[in-house]
Amino acid sequence: MENRIVVITGAGQGLGLAFARRFAQAGAHVVIAELNPDTGRHAAESLRAEGFSAQFEPLDVRNPQQSAALVDRLAVQHGHIDVWVNNAGISRLAPAEQMPLSYWDDSIAVMLSGAFYCAQAVGRHMLARGAGVIVNIASVTGMAHHHDRAAYSVAKAGVIALTEALGIEWAGRGVRVVGVAPAVVLTEMVRATVAEGQGTLDVFERRTPMRRLGTPEEIAEAVFFLASDDASYITAETMRVDGGWIAYQLF
Amino acid sequence: MLLKDRVAIVTGAGRGIGYGIAETFAREGAQVVIGELVEARGREAAEKLTAQGYRAQAIRLDVTQPESCRLLCEQVMAEHGRIDTLVNNAGLFILHKSEDMPEADWRIQIDVMLNGVFFMTQAVARAAMIPQRRGSVVNIASIGGMGGWPMRSAYNAAKAGVIVLTEVLATEWAQYNIRLNCVSPGVTRTEMMDVAIKQGVANVAKYSNRTPLGRVAEVSEIASAVLFLASERASYVTGENLRVDGGWVPWANLNAVGFPE
């Protein structure tokens, strides 16, 4: 991974920042592509302060012109983009019959359409070079559903199918497309969900065979593995990193 | 070295994917125990590894016999005092039109690839992993375990059984800090494939064309996935079946010629 250019969307905090740190530790140059300029800039600065190689680039994944422009800019600056991680996500929860349509639209726009727009933009670059890996951050929520999450879970289920569709289409042309499906990880987004009264941590822990939440570092290890050459025969596949959440189907 | 000083048992590691896994584990610092039905094959494999400066040994193992599994564990515990990782890889396939499948051929495949996985995993859990409150098991399933491949009724049913068995054990033994996962390889270049080619039931070009990636897997590509799942890097991964198949399963395959051709 040394000297590879790795772009991570939504890397200003949470899982995305943990991914950035993991790739940076392995010698990659990481691009923090982030909607929020404060967290994005701060993330890049703190990685550089630790001695890693990082830059911040503003990016609203809902806007395909922005992702296309970012790909072009990075291609000029670095010559190549090796890994792109579609991690940007939002949590807009509400009972389905009451859900404001903006919750649905925003969830699809950020996590499904945004992932496709970025994948298309960077995919063109990677296909032209005959090399590259796209990692889509899905969720077990796209596989086993809980109430109030219709928008989130459908976007994530869509991402799983997107990983398959792009993976098979671009296989044999040098570009792998893979995914990681975490369960509940203790991040800022999850803390906010709990604060909203949308579930308590012990509910999630009890539901998990391993009886604990995952750490961002544990998710990052899977992202790193799938992006690496050690996963050269893996494409169109999403790996669950969930402490046994989906496997457990009894009481 | 991801597996420094870990004790790892790999069944059916005399050749093919099993040997590749054993070699990868040895290179990562493990003491590798090759469990093999054919003693000479196991011994030769262990010697190939020790000749490279790795730590390896072979013990005769018949996974269809719980007593054989128990004895292997007893020997490993006596010599090393721990078992950190088990890879259930031992397998075979005997193809038949299902209306012609002899009872013995059905039974042996289920016995080795489903019963054998359970017996060996149970033995290792009892002898080491449950008392240790630590362990990682990787079961070699197959993309065949996820769908219908004509002529492979026993093989595919056994592999499908392994996938769900792994989920059951993962949920039961998470409380003992034991993780269990599957790797489902796509078609991989091995001696077993050469056998199928000679039998006239395999054709590398057909397999390559059926794979979006356009080629069959190398043993090292399967071994690297097994290594990841066996290691601490996969500390939150359990009950998972990781496909290493070049896109085979999710592809709609409009080139299909159908069966029978």
Interface residues (C-beta under 8 A of the other chain):
Chain A: E164 G167 I168 E169 A171 G172 P209 M210 R211 G214 T215 E218 I219 E221 A222 F225 D230 A231 S232 Y233 I234 T235 A236 E237 M239 R240 V241 D242 G243 G244 I246 A247 Y248 Q249 L250
Chain B: T166 E167 A170 T171 A174 Q175 G186 T211 P212 L213 G214 R215 A217 E218 E221 I222 S224 A225 L227 F228 R233 A234 S235 Y236 V237 T238 G239 E240 L242 R243 V244 D245 G246 G247 V249 P250 W251 A252
